[in-house]
Structure formats: structure tokens, C-alpha cells
Amino acid sequence: MPRTRLPHDAKAGPTKPEVRAVLRDKLALGPDDHFVEVGSCTGAVTADAARDAGRVTALERHADRADVTRKNLAANGLEDAVTVRTAEAPDGLPDDADALFLGGSRNYEGVLDHAVETGVDRVVMNVSRLEVAGAAVEAFRERDLLDEVVQFQVSHGYELAGATSFDSDNPVYMLGGGTDDEDAEETA
């Protein structure tokens, strides 16, 4: 798979490649899926998803960051594969998403409510702040969305005095789950 290029800066760091690899596995996107990213920023996750999903929508509340998303998608030859919307979630979210990723924590409860109301199959949220992670876990639980919480940290090696030392990135808490339409259909 081609490496995602991000030549344009959004003044907010992209989701790290190692985190995106785990995210891709958790989302398990296929050609029939409609993937939605809330808070696309650099477009890194959106670009990866555009290689797997049949339809992709990126939502970004900052117009300048939505432009960066578009530019980075174009740098990867994916500008025609994604619909980029400038809106604040949950406004602007489509009603037919199969998979949804929250790259930020702003208005996440409204986004989760939308996911429940529209029956989103897979919902994943990345969080780097401990207090937000705890509140988000509760929000997922309250909506019966939580299947798992994964915490991981990536460190990158560098040379120090002729040996290898490591700089670590902030830990990431990945919350995952979704609605279970099969149970709802059985009880209906």
C-alpha cells in the first residue's frame, strides 16, 4: 500500500502512521462501506480510508484545515475519492455512515448520539488526554457503543552517543464499538 503523503501542514499534528495502522484494522473498511471522519485536519486518516472504503466523507469545522485536507488528498491522488465538508459535528454528518472515526473530542457526545440514531456499525475514537478518555468511555457505555478500549504508545529510536535511545509519542486511547443492528432487528 502506498504511504500517505502529507506535504501540507494543518497546524495540528496528523494521526501517527502507527496509530492509523491499528485504526485501519479496527475499522475493517470494505468497498461497500461509507466511512466518515469527524475532524479530518491533515486528511491522513481520510486518505487511508479512501483506499479501503467505497465512499468517504471528511468533516472539518475549520475552513483552513478542510483546505489542507483537500490539498493532502490531492497530493495522494485521492481528491475525487472523498467528499470534504466544512461543518461542526454533529451538523453535516451523513445519515448513512457504516463506519465513523472521531479524531477529536469536540462535541463527541453529539456525534455519538448521531451514530446511535443512524445505526453506525463501527465507531472509533482516539483520545490523548486521560480525563477526556475517561469521560468518553462513559459516553460510549451510556449509549451501548463500547466494545473495547486500547491504550498504546509508540516510541521512535534515534542515535544518542553512538547508541540508540527512544523518544516516545503521547499515549493514545482508542475506543471502539458500534451499534448492533442484528440484536435490534431480532427484538423488533
C-alpha positions in Angstrom: 0.0 0.0 0.0 1.3 3.5 -0.8 2.5 5.6 2.1 0.2 8.6 2.7 2.0 11.8 1.9 1.1 14.9 4.0 3.0 17.8 2.4 0.6 20.4 3.7 0.5 21.5 7.3 -2.7 22.0 9.3 -1.0 23.4 12.4 -2.3 20.3 14.2 -0.4 17.1 14.0 -1.7 14.2 12.0 -2.7 10.9 13.5 0.6 9.0 13.6 1.2 6.2 11.0 1.4 3.5 13.6 -1.9 4.6 15.2 -3.5 4.8 11.7 -2.4 1.2 11.1 -4.3 0.0 14.2 -7.2 2.2 13.3 -7.5 0.7 9.8 -7.6 -2.8 11.4 -10.3 -1.8 13.9 -12.5 -0.2 11.2 -12.1 -3.1 8.7 -13.4 -1.0 5.8 -14.5 -2.6 2.6 -15.7 -1.4 -0.8 -19.4 -1.3 0.3 -18.7 0.9 3.3 -19.3 4.6 3.7 -16.6 5.9 6.1 -16.9 9.3 7.8 -14.1 11.1 9.7 -15.0 13.8 12.1 -12.2 16.3 12.4 -10.2 15.5 9.3 -7.4 18.1 9.8 -4.5 16.9 7.7 -6.6 14.3 6.0 -4.2 11.4 7.0 -7.0 9.1 8.2 -9.3 10.2 5.4 -6.6 9.3 2.8 -6.0 5.9 4.3 -9.8 5.2 4.4 -10.2 6.3 0.8 -8.0 3.4 -0.2 -10.3 0.9 1.5 -13.9 2.2 1.6 -16.3 2.7 -1.2 -17.4 6.2 -0.1 -15.6 8.6 2.2 -16.8 11.8 3.8 -14.5 14.1 5.8 -15.9 16.7 8.2 -13.8 19.5 9.4 -15.1 22.6 11.3 -12.1 24.9 10.3 -12.2 26.0 6.7 -8.4 26.3 6.6 -8.0 22.8 7.8 -10.6 21.5 5.4 -8.5 23.1 2.6 -5.4 21.3 4.0 -7.4 18.0 3.9 -8.2 18.7 0.2 -4.6 19.6 -0.6 -3.2 16.5 1.0 -5.8 14.3 -0.6 -4.8 15.8 -4.0 -1.1 15.1 -3.2 -2.1 11.4 -2.8 -4.3 11.3 -6.0 -7.4 10.9 -3.8 -9.2 14.3 -4.3 -12.1 12.7 -6.2 -12.5 9.9 -3.7 -13.6 12.0 -0.8 -16.4 14.5 -0.1 -15.0 17.2 2.3 -17.5 19.2 4.3 -16.8 22.3 6.3 -19.2 22.0 9.3 -19.2 21.4 13.0 -20.3 18.0 14.1 -22.8 16.6 14.5 -24.2 19.1 11.9 -23.0 18.0 8.4 -22.8 14.3 9.3 -24.4 12.0 6.8 -27.2 9.6 7.9 -25.8 6.6 6.0 -22.4 6.0 7.5 -21.2 2.5 8.1 -18.0 3.5 10.0 -17.2 6.7 11.8 -13.9 8.0 13.3 -13.7 10.8 15.7 -10.2 12.3 15.5 -11.0 14.9 18.2 -13.1 15.3 21.3 -15.1 18.4 20.5 -18.9 17.6 20.5 -18.2 13.9 20.7 -21.4 13.2 22.7 -23.5 14.7 19.9 -21.6 12.7 17.4 -22.1 9.5 19.4 -25.9 10.3 19.7 -26.0 10.7 15.9 -24.2 7.4 15.5 -26.8 5.7 17.6 -29.7 7.4 15.9 -28.5 6.4 12.4 -27.2 3.0 13.3 -23.5 3.4 12.6 -21.9 -0.1 12.5 -18.4 0.8 13.7 -17.4 3.8 15.8 -13.8 4.5 16.8 -12.4 7.5 18.7 -8.8 8.4 19.5 -8.1 10.4 22.7 -4.8 11.5 24.1 -5.9 13.2 27.3 -6.7 10.9 30.2 -9.6 12.9 31.6 -11.3 13.0 28.2 -10.6 9.3 27.7 -12.5 8.6 31.0 -15.4 10.7 30.1 -15.5 9.3 26.5 -15.6 5.7 27.8 -18.6 6.6 29.9 -20.3 8.3 27.0 -19.7 5.2 24.8 -21.1 3.0 27.6 -24.1 5.1 28.2 -25.0 4.7 24.5 -24.2 0.9 24.5 -21.4 1.5 21.9 -18.3 0.4 23.7 -16.7 -2.9 22.7 -13.1 -2.1 23.7 -10.6 0.4 24.9 -7.0 0.0 23.8 -4.1 2.1 25.1 -0.8 2.2 23.3 2.3 4.2 23.0 4.8 4.4 20.1 8.4 5.3 20.6 10.9 6.1 17.8 14.6 5.4 18.1 17.3 8.0 17.5 21.1 7.9 17.9 22.4 9.2 21.2 26.2 9.0 21.9 26.7 6.1 19.5 23.8 4.1 20.8 20.0 4.1 20.3 17.7 5.9 22.6 13.9 6.5 22.2 11.6 9.5 22.0 8.1 8.5 22.9 4.9 9.9 21.5 1.9 10.7 23.8 -0.1 7.6 24.7 -3.3 7.1 22.7 -6.5 5.7 24.0 -8.6 4.1 21.2 -12.2 3.5 22.0 -14.1 1.2 19.7 -17.6 -0.2 19.2 -20.7 0.5 17.3 -24.4 -0.2 17.1 -25.6 -3.8 16.9 -28.4 -3.7 14.4 -28.8 -7.5 14.4 -29.9 -7.5 18.0 -32.3 -4.6 17.3 -33.8 -6.5 14.4 -34.2 -9.7 16.4 -36.1 -7.9 19.1 -38.2 -5.8 16.8 
